[in-house]
Amino acid sequence: MAYKINENCKGCQTCMGVCPAMAISPDGKGKCVIDKQKCMGCGTCAAVCPFSAIEPDL
């Protein structure tokens, strides 16, 4: 299961530093996005997000 970044994202990029698949990148608008094709579904990004901005993409 892939993850997605919701509207709570503040663009701090904490998630980018912990993603083992390097599936997260800045969107150019001050937020981050997850490439669902690269996401392994490990949830590491969600665990470190200080804004609860990452959730399973059901």
N, CA, C, O and CB atoms as a CASP TS submission, in Angstrom:
PFRMAT TS
TARGET T0000
AUTHOR 0000-0000-0000
METHOD Language model
MODEL 1
PARENT N/A
ATOM      1  N   MET     1       0.840  -1.180   0.000  1.00  0.00           N
ATOM      2  CA  MET     1       0.000   0.000   0.000  1.00  0.00           C
ATOM      3  C   MET     1       0.887   1.244   0.000  1.00  0.00           C
ATOM      4  O   MET     1       1.793   1.378   0.822  1.00  0.00           O
ATOM      5  CB  MET     1      -0.957  -0.003   1.219  1.00  0.00           C
ATOM      6  N   ALA     2       0.617   2.121  -0.906  1.00  0.00           N
ATOM      7  CA  ALA     2       1.363   3.375  -0.988  1.00  0.00           C
ATOM      8  C   ALA     2       0.810   4.395   0.008  1.00  0.00           C
ATOM      9  O   ALA     2      -0.287   4.237   0.544  1.00  0.00           O
ATOM     10  CB  ALA     2       1.310   3.941  -2.422  1.00  0.00           C
ATOM     11  N   TYR     3       1.584   5.423   0.233  1.00  0.00           N
ATOM     12  CA  TYR     3       1.176   6.517   1.110  1.00  0.00           C
ATOM     13  C   TYR     3       0.957   7.769   0.281  1.00  0.00           C
ATOM     14  O   TYR     3       1.418   7.856  -0.857  1.00  0.00           O
ATOM     15  CB  TYR     3       2.231   6.772   2.215  1.00  0.00           C
ATOM     16  N   LYS     4       0.249   8.740   0.854  1.00  0.00           N
ATOM     17  CA  LYS     4       0.031  10.022   0.191  1.00  0.00           C
ATOM     18  C   LYS     4       0.230  11.135   1.209  1.00  0.00           C
ATOM     19  O   LYS     4       0.159  10.910   2.417  1.00  0.00           O
ATOM     20  CB  LYS     4      -1.391  10.095  -0.447  1.00  0.00           C
ATOM     21  N   ILE     5       0.477  12.328   0.707  1.00  0.00           N
ATOM     22  CA  ILE     5       0.679  13.500   1.557  1.00  0.00           C
ATOM     23  C   ILE     5      -0.569  14.361   1.462  1.00  0.00           C
ATOM     24  O   ILE     5      -1.013  14.712   0.369  1.00  0.00           O
ATOM     25  CB  ILE     5       1.961  14.307   1.138  1.00  0.00           C
ATOM     26  N   ASN     6      -1.124  14.695   2.609  1.00  0.00           N
ATOM     27  CA  ASN     6      -2.363  15.476   2.626  1.00  0.00           C
ATOM     28  C   ASN     6      -2.086  16.975   2.792  1.00  0.00           C
ATOM     29  O   ASN     6      -0.934  17.408   2.758  1.00  0.00           O
ATOM     30  CB  ASN     6      -3.277  14.988   3.756  1.00  0.00           C
ATOM     31  N   GLU     7      -3.136  17.746   2.967  1.00  0.00           N
ATOM     32  CA  GLU     7      -3.047  19.208   3.034  1.00  0.00           C
ATOM     33  C   GLU     7      -2.305  19.740   4.257  1.00  0.00           C
ATOM     34  O   GLU     7      -1.998  20.931   4.316  1.00  0.00           O
ATOM     35  CB  GLU     7      -4.419  19.784   3.015  1.00  0.00           C
ATOM     36  N   ASN     8      -2.013  18.881   5.232  1.00  0.00           N
ATOM     37  CA  ASN     8      -1.278  19.320   6.427  1.00  0.00           C
ATOM     38  C   ASN     8       0.208  19.546   6.155  1.00  0.00           C
ATOM     39  O   ASN     8       0.911  20.086   7.009  1.00  0.00           O
ATOM     40  CB  ASN     8      -1.437  18.295   7.537  1.00  0.00           C
ATOM     41  N   CYS     9       0.692  19.149   4.999  1.00  0.00           N
ATOM     42  CA  CYS     9       2.114  19.268   4.665  1.00  0.00           C
ATOM     43  C   CYS     9       2.571  20.724   4.720  1.00  0.00           C
ATOM     44  O   CYS     9       1.932  21.612   4.156  1.00  0.00           O
ATOM     45  CB  CYS     9       2.387  18.685   3.271  1.00  0.00           C
ATOM     46  N   LYS    10       3.685  20.950   5.408  1.00  0.00           N
ATOM     47  CA  LYS    10       4.275  22.290   5.511  1.00  0.00           C
ATOM     48  C   LYS    10       5.567  22.407   4.704  1.00  0.00           C
ATOM     49  O   LYS    10       6.214  23.454   4.716  1.00  0.00           O
ATOM     50  CB  LYS    10       4.549  22.632   6.973  1.00  0.00           C
ATOM     51  N   GLY    11       5.943  21.334   4.004  1.00  0.00           N
ATOM     52  CA  GLY    11       7.130  21.373   3.158  1.00  0.00           C
ATOM     53  C   GLY    11       8.447  21.293   3.902  1.00  0.00           C
ATOM     54  O   GLY    11       9.474  21.724   3.378  1.00  0.00           O
ATOM     55  N   CYS    12       8.443  20.751   5.116  1.00  0.00           N
ATOM     56  CA  CYS    12       9.678  20.697   5.912  1.00  0.00           C
ATOM     57  C   CYS    12      10.693  19.690   5.373  1.00  0.00           C
ATOM     58  O   CYS    12      11.875  19.771   5.706  1.00  0.00           O
ATOM     59  CB  CYS    12       9.347  20.352   7.349  1.00  0.00           C
ATOM     60  N   GLN    13      10.252  18.753   4.556  1.00  0.00           N
ATOM     61  CA  GLN    13      11.074  17.746   3.898  1.00  0.00           C
ATOM     62  C   GLN    13      11.698  16.726   4.841  1.00  0.00           C
ATOM     63  O   GLN    13      12.632  16.027   4.450  1.00  0.00           O
ATOM     64  CB  GLN    13      12.148  18.417   3.138  1.00  0.00           C
ATOM     65  N   THR    14      11.206  16.624   6.068  1.00  0.00           N
ATOM     66  CA  THR    14      11.692  15.599   7.000  1.00  0.00           C
ATOM     67  C   THR    14      11.480  14.213   6.406  1.00  0.00           C
ATOM     68  O   THR    14      12.341  13.341   6.527  1.00  0.00           O
ATOM     69  CB  THR    14      10.976  15.714   8.370  1.00  0.00           C
ATOM     70  N   CYS    15      10.352  14.014   5.775  1.00  0.00           N
ATOM     71  CA  CYS    15      10.011  12.717   5.183  1.00  0.00           C
ATOM     72  C   CYS    15      10.998  12.311   4.085  1.00  0.00           C
ATOM     73  O   CYS    15      11.317  11.130   3.940  1.00  0.00           O
ATOM     74  CB  CYS    15       8.594  12.758   4.613  1.00  0.00           C
ATOM     75  N   MET    16      11.473  13.273   3.325  1.00  0.00           N
ATOM     76  CA  MET    16      12.387  12.984   2.224  1.00  0.00           C
ATOM     77  C   MET    16      13.669  12.323   2.719  1.00  0.00           C
ATOM     78  O   MET    16      14.214  11.440   2.058  1.00  0.00           O
ATOM     79  CB  MET    16      12.720  14.263   1.467  1.00  0.00           C
ATOM     80  N   GLY    17      14.143  12.750   3.875  1.00  0.00           N
ATOM     81  CA  GLY    17      15.395  12.233   4.413  1.00  0.00           C
ATOM     82  C   GLY    17      15.330  10.810   4.924  1.00  0.00           C
ATOM     83  O   GLY    17      16.369  10.172   5.092  1.00  0.00           O
ATOM     84  N   VAL    18      14.136  10.296   5.175  1.00  0.00           N
ATOM     85  CA  VAL    18      14.024   8.947   5.734  1.00  0.00           C
ATOM     86  C   VAL    18      13.464   7.926   4.749  1.00  0.00           C
ATOM     87  O   VAL    18      13.465   6.732   5.048  1.00  0.00           O
ATOM     88  CB  VAL    18      13.157   8.981   6.958  1.00  0.00           C
ATOM     89  N   CYS    19      12.993   8.353   3.602  1.00  0.00           N
ATOM     90  CA  CYS    19      12.375   7.432   2.650  1.00  0.00           C
ATOM     91  C   CYS    19      13.428   6.534   2.000  1.00  0.00           C
ATOM     92  O   CYS    19      14.278   7.020   1.253  1.00  0.00           O
ATOM     93  CB  CYS    19      11.604   8.214   1.573  1.00  0.00           C
ATOM     94  N   PRO    20      13.380   5.211   2.280  1.00  0.00           N
ATOM     95  CA  PRO    20      14.392   4.320   1.700  1.00  0.00           C
ATOM     96  C   PRO    20      14.253   4.144   0.188  1.00  0.00           C
ATOM     97  O   PRO    20      15.210   3.750  -0.479  1.00  0.00           O
ATOM     98  CB  PRO    20      14.317   2.970   2.364  1.00  0.00           C
ATOM     99  N   ALA    21      13.079   4.430  -0.353  1.00  0.00           N
ATOM    100  CA  ALA    21      12.852   4.291  -1.792  1.00  0.00           C
ATOM    101  C   ALA    21      13.074   5.592  -2.547  1.00  0.00           C
ATOM    102  O   ALA    21      12.963   5.625  -3.773  1.00  0.00           O
ATOM    103  CB  ALA    21      11.451   3.795  -2.047  1.00  0.00           C
ATOM    104  N   MET    22      13.385   6.664  -1.827  1.00  0.00           N
ATOM    105  CA  MET    22      13.539   7.984  -2.420  1.00  0.00           C
ATOM    106  C   MET    22      12.328   8.340  -3.281  1.00  0.00           C
ATOM    107  O   MET    22      12.462   8.825  -4.404  1.00  0.00           O
ATOM    108  CB  MET    22      14.819   8.046  -3.254  1.00  0.00           C
ATOM    109  N   ALA    23      11.131   8.083  -2.716  1.00  0.00           N
ATOM    110  CA  ALA    23       9.884   8.281  -3.442  1.00  0.00           C
ATOM    111  C   ALA    23       9.258   9.647  -3.187  1.00  0.00           C
ATOM    112  O   ALA    23       8.212   9.961  -3.754  1.00  0.00           O
ATOM    113  CB  ALA    23       8.906   7.205  -3.071  1.00  0.00           C
ATOM    114  N   ILE    24       9.883  10.463  -2.342  1.00  0.00           N
ATOM    115  CA  ILE    24       9.297  11.753  -1.967  1.00  0.00           C
ATOM    116  C   ILE    24      10.141  12.891  -2.516  1.00  0.00           C
ATOM    117  O   ILE    24      11.370  12.869  -2.442  1.00  0.00           O
ATOM    118  CB  ILE    24       9.169  11.874  -0.433  1.00  0.00           C
ATOM    119  N   SER    25       9.458  13.886  -3.068  1.00  0.00           N
ATOM    120  CA  SER    25      10.167  15.036  -3.626  1.00  0.00           C
ATOM    121  C   SER    25       9.346  16.299  -3.390  1.00  0.00           C
ATOM    122  O   SER    25       8.141  16.227  -3.146  1.00  0.00           O
ATOM    123  CB  SER    25      10.444  14.836  -5.143  1.00  0.00           C
ATOM    124  N   PRO    26      10.007  17.464  -3.466  1.00  0.00           N
ATOM    125  CA  PRO    26       9.261  18.725  -3.340  1.00  0.00           C
ATOM    126  C   PRO    26       8.399  18.928  -4.585  1.00  0.00           C
ATOM    127  O   PRO    26       8.777  18.520  -5.683  1.00  0.00           O
ATOM    128  CB  PRO    26      10.234  19.935  -3.141  1.00  0.00           C
ATOM    129  N   ASP    27       7.243  19.560  -4.407  1.00  0.00           N
ATOM    130  CA  ASP    27       6.341  19.767  -5.544  1.00  0.00           C
ATOM    131  C   ASP    27       6.516  21.129  -6.207  1.00  0.00           C
ATOM    132  O   ASP    27       5.827  21.435  -7.180  1.00  0.00           O
ATOM    133  CB  ASP    27       4.912  19.613  -5.094  1.00  0.00           C
ATOM    134  N   GLY    28       7.420  21.939  -5.698  1.00  0.00           N
ATOM    135  CA  GLY    28       7.651  23.259  -6.274  1.00  0.00           C
ATOM    136  C   GLY    28       6.689  24.322  -5.764  1.00  0.00           C
ATOM    137  O   GLY    28       6.776  25.486  -6.154  1.00  0.00           O
ATOM    138  N   LYS    29       5.771  23.918  -4.890  1.00  0.00           N
ATOM    139  CA  LYS    29       4.780  24.844  -4.337  1.00  0.00           C
ATOM    140  C   LYS    29       4.861  24.880  -2.814  1.00  0.00           C
ATOM    141  O   LYS    29       3.907  25.285  -2.149  1.00  0.00           O
ATOM    142  CB  LYS    29       3.363  24.445  -4.782  1.00  0.00           C
ATOM    143  N   GLY    30       5.992  24.458  -2.263  1.00  0.00           N
ATOM    144  CA  GLY    30       6.182  24.499  -0.820  1.00  0.00           C
ATOM    145  C   GLY    30       5.702  23.265  -0.085  1.00  0.00           C
ATOM    146  O   GLY    30       5.618  23.271   1.144  1.00  0.00           O
ATOM    147  N   LYS    31       5.387  22.212  -0.810  1.00  0.00           N
ATOM    148  CA  LYS    31       4.930  20.967  -0.201  1.00  0.00           C
ATOM    149  C   LYS    31       5.705  19.809  -0.815  1.00  0.00           C
ATOM    150  O   LYS    31       6.540  20.004  -1.699  1.00  0.00           O
ATOM    151  CB  LYS    31       3.395  20.773  -0.395  1.00  0.00           C
ATOM    152  N   CYS    32       5.418  18.603  -0.335  1.00  0.00           N
ATOM    153  CA  CYS    32       6.070  17.410  -0.878  1.00  0.00           C
ATOM    154  C   CYS    32       5.029  16.495  -1.502  1.00  0.00           C
ATOM    155  O   CYS    32       3.843  16.578  -1.183  1.00  0.00           O
ATOM    156  CB  CYS    32       6.858  16.662   0.223  1.00  0.00           C
ATOM    157  N   VAL    33       5.481  15.622  -2.392  1.00  0.00           N
ATOM    158  CA  VAL    33       4.618  14.624  -3.013  1.00  0.00           C
ATOM    159  C   VAL    33       5.309  13.268  -2.980  1.00  0.00           C
ATOM    160  O   VAL    33       6.537  13.184  -2.965  1.00  0.00           O
ATOM    161  CB  VAL    33       4.265  15.025  -4.468  1.00  0.00           C
ATOM    162  N   ILE    34       4.508  12.212  -2.969  1.00  0.00           N
ATOM    163  CA  ILE    34       5.027  10.851  -2.984  1.00  0.00           C
ATOM    164  C   ILE    34       4.742  10.230  -4.341  1.00  0.00           C
ATOM    165  O   ILE    34       3.610  10.256  -4.824  1.00  0.00           O
ATOM    166  CB  ILE    34       4.404  10.000  -1.844  1.00  0.00           C
ATOM    167  N   ASP    35       5.785   9.670  -4.954  1.00  0.00           N
ATOM    168  CA  ASP    35       5.634   8.940  -6.209  1.00  0.00           C
ATOM    169  C   ASP    35       5.105   7.552  -5.854  1.00  0.00           C
ATOM    170  O   ASP    35       5.835   6.739  -5.288  1.00  0.00           O
ATOM    171  CB  ASP    35       7.000   8.858  -7.012  1.00  0.00           C
ATOM    172  N   LYS    36       3.858   7.279  -6.177  1.00  0.00           N
ATOM    173  CA  LYS    36       3.215   6.018  -5.795  1.00  0.00           C
ATOM    174  C   LYS    36       3.868   4.815  -6.455  1.00  0.00           C
ATOM    175  O   LYS    36       3.767   3.700  -5.942  1.00  0.00           O
ATOM    176  CB  LYS    36       1.743   6.055  -6.151  1.00  0.00           C
ATOM    177  N   GLN    37       4.531   5.019  -7.578  1.00  0.00           N
ATOM    178  CA  GLN    37       5.208   3.925  -8.267  1.00  0.00           C
ATOM    179  C   GLN    37       6.472   3.495  -7.518  1.00  0.00           C
ATOM    180  O   GLN    37       6.873   2.333  -7.589  1.00  0.00           O
ATOM    181  CB  GLN    37       5.560   4.340  -9.701  1.00  0.00           C
ATOM    182  N   LYS    38       7.094   4.428  -6.804  1.00  0.00           N
ATOM    183  CA  LYS    38       8.316   4.133  -6.058  1.00  0.00           C
ATOM    184  C   LYS    38       8.049   3.759  -4.600  1.00  0.00           C
ATOM    185  O   LYS    38       8.851   3.061  -3.980  1.00  0.00           O
ATOM    186  CB  LYS    38       9.243   5.320  -6.111  1.00  0.00           C
ATOM    187  N   CYS    39       6.922   4.224  -4.052  1.00  0.00           N
ATOM    188  CA  CYS    39       6.612   4.012  -2.633  1.00  0.00           C
ATOM    189  C   CYS    39       6.522   2.523  -2.313  1.00  0.00           C
ATOM    190  O   CYS    39       5.805   1.782  -2.985  1.00  0.00           O
ATOM    191  CB  CYS    39       5.292   4.712  -2.259  1.00  0.00           C
ATOM    192  N   MET    40       7.259   2.081  -1.276  1.00  0.00           N
ATOM    193  CA  MET    40       7.267   0.684  -0.843  1.00  0.00           C
ATOM    194  C   MET    40       6.205   0.408   0.210  1.00  0.00           C
ATOM    195  O   MET    40       5.972  -0.749   0.560  1.00  0.00           O
ATOM    196  CB  MET    40       8.632   0.314  -0.300  1.00  0.00           C
ATOM    197  N   GLY    41       5.560   1.446   0.717  1.00  0.00           N
ATOM    198  CA  GLY    41       4.529   1.270   1.730  1.00  0.00           C
ATOM    199  C   GLY    41       5.055   0.964   3.116  1.00  0.00           C
ATOM    200  O   GLY    41       4.341   0.376   3.929  1.00  0.00           O
ATOM    201  N   CYS    42       6.289   1.351   3.405  1.00  0.00           N
ATOM    202  CA  CYS    42       6.901   1.022   4.694  1.00  0.00           C
ATOM    203  C   CYS    42       6.376   1.887   5.846  1.00  0.00           C
ATOM    204  O   CYS    42       6.398   1.457   6.999  1.00  0.00           O
ATOM    205  CB  CYS    42       8.405   1.172   4.596  1.00  0.00           C
ATOM    206  N   GLY    43       5.905   3.104   5.542  1.00  0.00           N
ATOM    207  CA  GLY    43       5.351   3.983   6.561  1.00  0.00           C
ATOM    208  C   GLY    43       6.364   4.773   7.358  1.00  0.00           C
ATOM    209  O   GLY    43       5.993   5.471   8.302  1.00  0.00           O
ATOM    210  N   THR    44       7.628   4.682   7.004  1.00  0.00           N
ATOM    211  CA  THR    44       8.666   5.418   7.728  1.00  0.00           C
ATOM    212  C   THR    44       8.419   6.922   7.647  1.00  0.00           C
ATOM    213  O   THR    44       8.618   7.639   8.628  1.00  0.00           O
ATOM    214  CB  THR    44      10.057   5.079   7.166  1.00  0.00           C
ATOM    215  N   CYS    45       7.997   7.389   6.508  1.00  0.00           N
ATOM    216  CA  CYS    45       7.735   8.817   6.322  1.00  0.00           C
ATOM    217  C   CYS    45       6.611   9.296   7.245  1.00  0.00           C
ATOM    218  O   CYS    45       6.707  10.362   7.854  1.00  0.00           O
ATOM    219  CB  CYS    45       7.374   9.107   4.854  1.00  0.00           C
ATOM    220  N   ALA    46       5.555   8.504   7.340  1.00  0.00           N
ATOM    221  CA  ALA    46       4.419   8.870   8.193  1.00  0.00           C
ATOM    222  C   ALA    46       4.830   8.930   9.660  1.00  0.00           C
ATOM    223  O   ALA    46       4.338   9.767  10.417  1.00  0.00           O
ATOM    224  CB  ALA    46       3.268   7.870   8.013  1.00  0.00           C
ATOM    225  N   ALA    47       5.725   8.048  10.050  1.00  0.00           N
ATOM    226  CA  ALA    47       6.163   7.997  11.447  1.00  0.00           C
ATOM    227  C   ALA    47       6.961   9.229  11.858  1.00  0.00           C
ATOM    228  O   ALA    47       6.943   9.610  13.028  1.00  0.00           O
ATOM    229  CB  ALA    47       6.995   6.757  11.679  1.00  0.00           C
ATOM    230  N   VAL    48       7.659   9.856  10.915  1.00  0.00           N
ATOM    231  CA  VAL    48       8.501  11.006  11.271  1.00  0.00           C
ATOM    232  C   VAL    48       7.870  12.356  10.970  1.00  0.00           C
ATOM    233  O   VAL    48       8.401  13.384  11.388  1.00  0.00           O
ATOM    234  CB  VAL    48       9.802  10.912  10.550  1.00  0.00           C
ATOM    235  N   CYS    49       6.758  12.378  10.260  1.00  0.00           N
ATOM    236  CA  CYS    49       6.141  13.657   9.879  1.00  0.00           C
ATOM    237  C   CYS    49       5.614  14.392  11.112  1.00  0.00           C
ATOM    238  O   CYS    49       4.744  13.873  11.813  1.00  0.00           O
ATOM    239  CB  CYS    49       4.995  13.426   8.867  1.00  0.00           C
ATOM    240  N   PRO    50       6.132  15.598  11.386  1.00  0.00           N
ATOM    241  CA  PRO    50       5.694  16.348  12.568  1.00  0.00           C
ATOM    242  C   PRO    50       4.313  16.987  12.414  1.00  0.00           C
ATOM    243  O   PRO    50       3.781  17.542  13.376  1.00  0.00           O
ATOM    244  CB  PRO    50       6.698  17.418  12.882  1.00  0.00           C
ATOM    245  N   PHE    51       3.732  16.915  11.224  1.00  0.00           N
ATOM    246  CA  PHE    51       2.438  17.558  10.973  1.00  0.00           C
ATOM    247  C   PHE    51       1.321  16.563  10.659  1.00  0.00           C
ATOM    248  O   PHE    51       0.225  16.965  10.270  1.00  0.00           O
ATOM    249  CB  PHE    51       2.569  18.533   9.832  1.00  0.00           C
ATOM    250  N   SER    52       1.594  15.268  10.827  1.00  0.00           N
ATOM    251  CA  SER    52       0.616  14.217  10.513  1.00  0.00           C
ATOM    252  C   SER    52       0.055  14.388   9.105  1.00  0.00           C
ATOM    253  O   SER    52      -1.147  14.256   8.874  1.00  0.00           O
ATOM    254  CB  SER    52      -0.531  14.226  11.537  1.00  0.00           C
ATOM    255  N   ALA    53       0.954  14.686   8.173  1.00  0.00           N
ATOM    256  CA  ALA    53       0.538  14.978   6.805  1.00  0.00           C
ATOM    257  C   ALA    53       0.624  13.773   5.880  1.00  0.00           C
ATOM    258  O   ALA    53       0.298  13.887   4.698  1.00  0.00           O
ATOM    259  CB  ALA    53       1.375  16.089   6.251  1.00  0.00           C
ATOM    260  N   ILE    54       1.053  12.624   6.384  1.00  0.00           N
ATOM    261  CA  ILE    54       1.230  11.454   5.522  1.00  0.00           C
ATOM    262  C   ILE    54       0.322  10.342   6.021  1.00  0.00           C
ATOM    263  O   ILE    54       0.303  10.013   7.207  1.00  0.00           O
ATOM    264  CB  ILE    54       2.720  10.985   5.498  1.00  0.00           C
ATOM    265  N   GLU    55      -0.431   9.771   5.084  1.00  0.00           N
ATOM    266  CA  GLU    55      -1.403   8.747   5.436  1.00  0.00           C
ATOM    267  C   GLU    55      -1.460   7.686   4.350  1.00  0.00           C
ATOM    268  O   GLU    55      -1.050   7.945   3.219  1.00  0.00           O
ATOM    269  CB  GLU    55      -2.789   9.365   5.656  1.00  0.00           C
ATOM    270  N   PRO    56      -1.961   6.493   4.670  1.00  0.00           N
ATOM    271  CA  PRO    56      -2.114   5.465   3.641  1.00  0.00           C
ATOM    272  C   PRO    56      -3.033   5.943   2.526  1.00  0.00           C
ATOM    273  O   PRO    56      -4.038   6.607   2.778  1.00  0.00           O
ATOM    274  CB  PRO    56      -2.658   4.172   4.252  1.00  0.00           C
ATOM    275  N   ASP    57      -2.684   5.605   1.310  1.00  0.00           N
ATOM    276  CA  ASP    57      -3.508   5.962   0.151  1.00  0.00           C
ATOM    277  C   ASP    57      -4.424   4.782  -0.147  1.00  0.00           C
ATOM    278  O   ASP    57      -4.093   3.896  -0.935  1.00  0.00           O
ATOM    279  CB  ASP    57      -2.623   6.327  -1.104  1.00  0.00           C
ATOM    280  N   LEU    58      -5.564   4.792   0.494  1.00  0.00           N
ATOM    281  CA  LEU    58      -6.487   3.653   0.403  1.00  0.00           C
ATOM    282  C   LEU    58      -7.259   3.625  -0.869  1.00  0.00           C
ATOM    283  O   LEU    58      -8.071   2.724  -1.078  1.00  0.00           O
ATOM    284  CB  LEU    58      -7.435   3.664   1.536  1.00  0.00           C
TER
END
